Amino acid sequence: MNFGLSGVAAEVAEELQRRSRKAIYQRDPEAWYADVMNGYWWSKQKEVVWSFADPKKSLTMTVVKSCNGVGKTRLAADLATWMIAVFDPMETSIITTAPIYKQIGTGLFRYINDNYNVALTKGITLPGRFVADPALKIARLGGGIDKDIIQAKRPADSNLISSFQGIHDGLVAVLMDEAGGLPEDLWIGANAVTTNEHAKILAIGNPDRLGTAFHARFRDRDKFQDWTPISISAYESPNLTGEVIHPDPDEDKKIKSHLVQKGWVEMMERQAHPNVVLAKVHGEFPKGDDNAFFTQHAMNTAFNTEVTHEGNELRILGVDLAFGGEDNTVAYLNTGGHVRKVKEIPYDDDFMNHARKIHELAVSLGADELRVDSAGSGKGIHSLLDLEIGNGEYILIGLSGGTASPDNTRWAQLRSYMYDTFRKQLQEGQIDLDYDDRTLR
């Protein structure tokens, strides 16, 4: 009997310890992340985490403008996983949103799924099951319709606000990824579902564009004083400051390999337009209008656009030539605005052989036009295609970005004309880009 009582006492003690640990985790997401995920956030991530999870505030609204490569989407996924793991899932609803619906599934939900797998390796099963919506569902006791713990929202623009309503759980959070591309109605929709105590909103993105709802939250601090603004520069990230993230040197190195690198920052500072450097490196909004580079809004439009083939479209093959080292020649096919990468050809210092491979690719794809760089080192390949290989199967067009533009009162050179024209086509929904083409993004 004593043995039985001892067993019961041990079980009670274990349950009390589990509840105590869970209560600590609810107040301290860092403790949960370290104990359960063996994870550590770096300093600016911690600033975001504690603004979002602040136990002293009944409503937290955090807006973050950030440079590239500091783990924005990954951090949002960590916070979603933390909420699911430590709070009652039947009283928790997390809404995720982004300008591109596919972005939610391949970004945020992928990282949440990764977290679930990490927990499993430690013998911890987190609640719910993933479905293709994307969503995370959990069965209700007694049956009925499964509950959505996490659901994605990117409805038609005419129905943004109402689509967010009807969620009245005890703990509601809205995670807004790539927030610079989200319309004002969606921000209002986020506010519409976070009326109860302990509600949370996190909006995070690149500051690519002026005049957006995202920009307004930083510009008009009097009107949006309820939002906590946070900025993250590449110069604050661990690879540039030397900050140690994880106590294990191998894990620390692994984490940092996924963050913005010092070499990339130095390259951008040398090569990119000042407005690009402000947004992508310093995490600051551009100083002038946004026509100097491809904005997130323009790219989002292109990733959301679907162009279907009718069979009679002009087929234009554009080739970016490699000139040495481990660089590859990259070819994209534009079929009536449907733009996809079709091939990468390793660099070959035998220009004739390289030109022949490009020619064979153009013929095999039935290209009507082949466009290649004809300036600098590109002259050799272009000349070989023109004089030795073309034979009339397609129209060969050589491009030299430094030559005169069609209208020198508007564009200083051909390169500026091409960039500006392409940007407008992106914004107007004339170009269909592949979101899964990570290198292009």
C-alpha positions in Angstrom: 0.0 0.0 0.0 2.8 2.4 0.8 4.3 1.7 -2.5 1.0 2.6 -4.1 0.7 5.8 -2.1 4.3 6.7 -3.0 3.5 6.1 -6.7 0.4 8.4 -6.5 2.4 11.0 -4.6 5.1 10.9 -7.3 2.5 11.3 -10.0 0.9 14.3 -8.2 4.3 15.9 -7.7 5.1 15.3 -11.4 1.8 16.9 -12.5 2.3 19.9 -10.2 5.8 20.3 -11.5 4.4 20.1 -15.1 1.8 22.8 -14.4 4.3 25.0 -12.7 6.7 24.7 -15.6 3.8 25.5 -18.0 2.9 28.6 -16.0 6.5 29.7 -16.2 6.6 29.2 -20.0 3.4 31.2 -20.4 5.2 34.2 -18.8 8.6 33.5 -20.3 8.8 32.4 -23.9 12.6 32.5 -23.8 12.6 29.7 -21.1 10.2 27.6 -23.3 12.3 28.1 -26.4 15.5 27.1 -24.7 14.1 24.1 -22.7 11.8 22.6 -25.4 13.3 23.7 -28.7 16.9 24.1 -27.6 16.7 27.5 -29.3 18.0 30.9 -28.5 17.0 34.2 -29.9 19.5 37.0 -30.4 19.1 40.5 -28.9 16.8 42.2 -31.4 14.7 39.1 -31.7 14.3 39.1 -28.0 13.1 42.7 -28.1 10.3 41.6 -30.6 9.5 38.6 -28.5 9.0 40.5 -25.3 7.0 43.3 -26.9 4.7 40.6 -28.4 4.5 38.4 -25.2 4.6 41.2 -22.6 2.7 39.7 -19.6 2.1 43.1 -18.1 -0.1 44.3 -21.1 -3.5 43.1 -21.9 -3.1 44.0 -25.6 0.2 44.1 -27.4 0.6 45.5 -30.9 4.1 45.4 -32.3 5.3 46.6 -35.7 8.8 45.8 -36.9 10.6 47.1 -39.9 13.7 45.1 -40.7 16.5 44.5 -43.1 16.9 41.3 -45.1 18.1 38.1 -43.6 17.4 38.4 -39.8 14.9 35.6 -39.5 11.6 37.6 -39.5 9.3 34.8 -40.6 11.1 32.2 -38.5 10.6 34.4 -35.4 6.9 34.7 -36.1 6.7 30.9 -36.4 8.5 30.5 -33.1 6.0 32.7 -31.4 3.0 30.9 -32.9 4.5 27.5 -31.8 5.1 28.9 -28.3 1.4 30.0 -27.9 0.2 26.6 -29.1 2.5 24.7 -26.8 1.9 26.6 -23.5 -1.7 27.8 -23.7 -5.0 25.9 -23.9 -5.3 25.2 -27.7 -9.1 25.1 -27.4 -9.0 28.8 -26.2 -6.3 29.9 -28.6 -6.7 31.3 -32.2 -3.8 32.5 -34.3 -4.5 34.2 -37.6 -1.6 34.5 -40.1 -1.6 36.7 -43.1 0.7 37.8 -45.9 0.4 39.6 -49.3 0.9 36.3 -51.1 -1.2 33.4 -49.9 1.5 30.8 -50.9 3.9 32.8 -48.7 2.0 31.7 -45.6 2.3 28.0 -46.4 5.8 27.9 -47.7 7.1 30.3 -45.1 5.4 30.6 -41.7 3.7 27.1 -41.7 6.8 25.4 -42.9 8.8 26.8 -39.9 6.0 25.9 -37.5 6.0 22.3 -38.9 9.8 22.3 -38.4 9.3 23.3 -34.7 6.8 20.4 -34.3 9.4 18.0 -35.6 12.0 19.3 -33.2 9.6 18.9 -30.3 8.9 15.3 -31.4 12.6 14.4 -31.3 12.4 15.4 -27.6 9.4 13.2 -27.0 7.0 16.1 -26.9 3.9 16.0 -29.1 2.4 19.4 -29.7 -1.4 19.6 -30.3 -3.2 19.7 -33.6 -2.6 18.4 -37.1 -1.6 20.3 -40.3 -4.0 20.4 -43.2 -3.5 21.8 -46.7 -5.5 25.0 -46.3 -3.0 25.9 -44.7 -4.2 25.5 -41.2 -3.6 23.7 -37.9 -6.7 21.9 -36.6 -7.6 20.1 -33.4 -10.5 17.8 -32.7 -13.2 19.0 -30.3 -14.1 16.8 -27.3 -17.5 15.2 -28.1 -17.1 15.6 -31.8 -18.2 18.3 -34.2 -16.2 20.6 -36.5 -12.5 20.6 -35.8 -11.2 23.8 -34.3 -8.6 25.9 -36.2 -5.7 26.8 -33.9 -3.9 28.5 -36.7 -5.6 29.7 -39.9 -4.4 31.7 -42.9 -6.2 34.8 -44.1 -5.7 36.4 -47.5 -9.3 36.9 -48.8 -10.5 38.9 -51.7 -9.8 42.6 -51.2 -13.5 43.4 -51.1 -14.1 41.3 -48.0 -11.0 41.8 -45.9 -12.5 43.1 -42.6 -15.5 40.8 -42.3 -13.4 37.8 -43.1 -11.5 38.3 -39.8 -14.5 38.6 -37.6 -16.3 35.8 -35.7 -13.2 34.7 -33.7 -13.8 35.1 -29.9 -11.4 32.8 -28.1 -9.7 33.7 -24.9 -6.3 34.2 -26.6 -6.3 35.7 -30.1 -3.1 36.6 -32.0 -2.6 38.0 -35.5 0.7 37.5 -37.3 1.3 39.8 -40.3 4.2 38.7 -42.4 5.7 40.9 -45.2 3.5 43.6 -43.6 4.8 46.3 -46.0 2.6 44.8 -48.7 -0.7 44.6 -46.7 -3.6 47.0 -47.4 -5.1 49.2 -44.7 -8.3 47.1 -44.6 -6.3 44.1 -43.4 -4.8 46.1 -40.5 -8.3 47.1 -39.6 -9.4 43.5 -39.8 -6.6 42.5 -37.4 -7.8 45.1 -34.9 -11.4 43.8 -35.3 -10.5 40.4 -33.8 -8.1 41.5 -31.1 -10.7 43.2 -28.9 -10.5 40.9 -25.9 -7.9 40.8 -23.1 -4.5 39.1 -23.9 -4.8 39.7 -27.6 -1.6 40.2 -29.7 -0.6 41.5 -33.1 2.8 41.3 -34.7 3.4 43.0 -38.0 6.8 42.5 -39.5 8.3 43.3 -42.9 10.8 45.2 -45.1 10.4 49.0 -45.3 10.5 49.0 -49.1 7.8 51.6 -49.8 6.5 54.9 -48.7 2.8 55.7 -48.2 1.7 52.3 -47.1 -0.3 51.3 -44.0 3.0 49.8 -42.7 4.8 53.1 -43.2 2.0 55.0 -41.5 2.5 53.1 -38.2 6.0 54.4 -38.1 5.4 57.9 -39.6 2.4 58.9 -37.5 3.4 58.0 -34.0 0.7 60.2 -32.4 -2.1 58.4 -34.3 -0.6 54.9 -33.9 0.9 55.4 -30.4 -0.7 52.0 -29.3 1.8 50.2 -31.6 5.3 49.5 -30.3 7.7 50.2 -33.2 10.9 48.3 -33.6 13.6 48.6 -36.2 16.3 46.1 -37.1 19.4 46.9 -39.1 21.9 44.4 -40.6 24.5 46.2 -38.5 22.8 45.0 -35.4 22.8 41.4 -36.4 25.2 38.8 -34.8 27.4 38.3 -37.9 28.3 42.0 -37.8 28.3 42.6 -34.0 29.9 39.3 -32.9 27.0 38.6 -30.5 26.9 35.0 -29.3 23.4 33.5 -29.8 23.8 29.9 -28.6 26.1 28.6 -25.9 27.1 25.7 -28.1 29.7 27.0 -30.6 28.5 24.5 -33.3 24.9 25.5 -32.8 25.9 29.2 -32.7 27.7 28.8 -36.1 24.7 27.0 -37.6 22.2 29.6 -36.6 24.4 32.4 -37.8 24.8 30.7 -41.2 21.1 31.5 -41.8 21.4 35.1 -40.9 22.6 38.1 -43.0 26.3 37.9 -43.8 28.9 40.6 -43.5 30.1 40.1 -47.1 26.5 40.6 -48.4 26.2 43.9 -46.5 29.5 45.1 -47.9 28.5 44.2 -51.4 25.1 46.0 -51.1 26.8 49.1 -49.7 29.1 49.2 -52.8 26.6 48.2 -55.5 23.0 48.9 -54.7 21.0 52.1 -55.1 20.9 54.2 -51.8 17.2 53.5 -51.4 17.8 49.8 -51.7 20.6 50.0 -49.1 18.3 51.9 -46.7 15.5 49.3 -46.9 17.4 46.0 -47.3 20.5 46.7 -45.2 19.6 49.4 -42.6 15.9 48.5 -42.2 14.8 52.1 -43.0 12.3 53.5 -45.4 13.6 55.1 -48.6 14.1 58.8 -48.6 12.5 59.5 -51.9 9.8 57.9 -54.2 10.0 54.2 -54.8 10.8 54.1 -58.6 14.5 53.4 -58.1 14.1 49.7 -57.4 11.7 46.8 -57.4 9.4 47.3 -54.3 7.9 44.5 -52.3 4.5 45.7 -53.6 5.6 45.2 -57.2 7.1 41.8 -56.5 4.0 40.7 -54.5 1.8 41.6 -57.4 3.9 39.6 -59.8 4.0 36.6 -57.5 0.2 36.8 -57.2 -0.4 37.2 -60.9 -1.3 34.1 -63.0 -0.8 34.3 -66.7 -2.1 31.4 -68.7 -0.8 30.3 -72.1 -3.0 30.6 -75.1 -0.5 29.1 -77.5 0.2 32.1 -79.7 2.3 34.2 -77.4 5.7 35.5 -78.3 8.4 33.3 -76.7 11.3 35.5 -75.5 14.4 33.8 -74.0 16.5 36.1 -71.9 20.0 34.9 -71.0 22.3 36.3 -68.3 25.8 35.3 -69.2 28.4 33.9 -66.8 31.9 35.2 -67.0 34.2 33.1 -64.9 34.5 31.1 -61.7 31.6 29.1 -60.4 29.1 31.5 -62.0 26.4 30.0 -64.2 24.7 31.3 -67.3 21.0 31.6 -66.4 18.1 31.5 -68.9 14.5 32.7 -68.4 11.7 32.2 -70.8 9.0 34.9 -71.0 5.8 33.6 -72.7 3.2 36.4 -72.8 4.3 37.6 -69.3 4.7 34.1 -67.8 8.3 34.2 -66.7 10.2 31.1 -65.6 13.7 29.9 -65.3 14.4 27.2 -67.8 18.1 26.4 -67.4 21.4 27.1 -65.8 24.5 26.4 -67.9 27.9 26.2 -66.1 30.6 28.6 -67.2 32.7 27.5 -70.1 35.8 29.4 -71.2 35.3 27.9 -74.7 33.0 30.7 -76.0 32.0 28.8 -79.1 30.9 25.8 -77.1 29.0 28.0 -74.6 27.3 29.9 -77.4 26.3 26.6 -79.1 24.6 25.4 -75.8 22.6 28.7 -75.6 21.6 28.4 -79.3 20.5 24.8 -78.8 18.4 25.8 -75.8 16.7 28.6 -77.8 15.9 26.2 -80.6 14.6 23.5 -78.3 12.3 25.9 -76.6 11.0 27.4 -79.9 12.1 30.9 -78.9 11.0 33.7 -81.2 13.6 36.0 -79.7 16.9 35.4 -77.9 18.1 38.3 -75.8 21.7 38.4 -74.5 24.2 40.8 -73.1 26.2 42.3 -75.9 28.4 44.7 -73.8 31.8 44.0 -72.3 32.6 40.3 -72.1 29.2 39.5 -73.6 30.3 40.8 -77.0 32.1 37.5 -77.8 29.1 35.3 -77.1 26.7 37.6 -78.9 29.0 37.8 -82.0 29.3 34.0 -82.2 25.5 33.7 -81.9 25.0 36.4 -84.6 27.6 35.2 -87.1 28.1 31.5 -86.6 25.1 29.9 -85.1 21.8 31.9 -85.4 20.8 30.8 -88.9 17.4 32.5 -88.7 15.7 30.2 -86.2 15.0 33.2 -83.9 15.7 36.9 -83.7 18.9 37.7 -81.8 18.8 40.9 -79.8 21.9 42.2 -78.0 21.4 44.3 -75.0 23.9 46.9 -73.7 22.6 48.6 -70.6 25.0 51.6 -70.9 23.7 52.7 -74.3 21.1 55.5 -74.9 17.5 55.0 -73.8 14.5 55.5 -76.1 13.8 58.8 -74.3 16.8 60.5 -72.6 14.5 63.1 -71.0 13.1 60.2 -68.8 15.9 57.6 -68.6 19.6 58.3 -68.6 20.4 54.9 -70.3 18.9 51.8 -71.6 19.4 49.9 -68.3 17.2 52.5 -66.5 14.5 52.2 -69.2 14.5 48.4 -68.9 14.3 48.4 -65.1 11.6 51.1 -65.0 9.5 49.4 -67.7 9.8 46.0 -66.0 8.8 47.5 -62.6 5.7 49.0 -64.1 4.8 45.7 -65.7 5.2 44.0 -62.3 3.0 46.6 -60.6 0.3 46.4 -63.3 -0.1 42.6 -63.1 1.4 41.9 -66.6 4.2 39.7 -65.3 3.7 36.3 -63.6 6.8 35.3 -61.5 7.4 32.0 -59.7 7.2 32.5 -55.9 9.2 29.3 -55.5 12.1 30.7 -57.4 14.0 31.7 -54.2 17.1 33.0 -56.0 15.0 35.4 -58.1 13.2 36.6 -55.0 
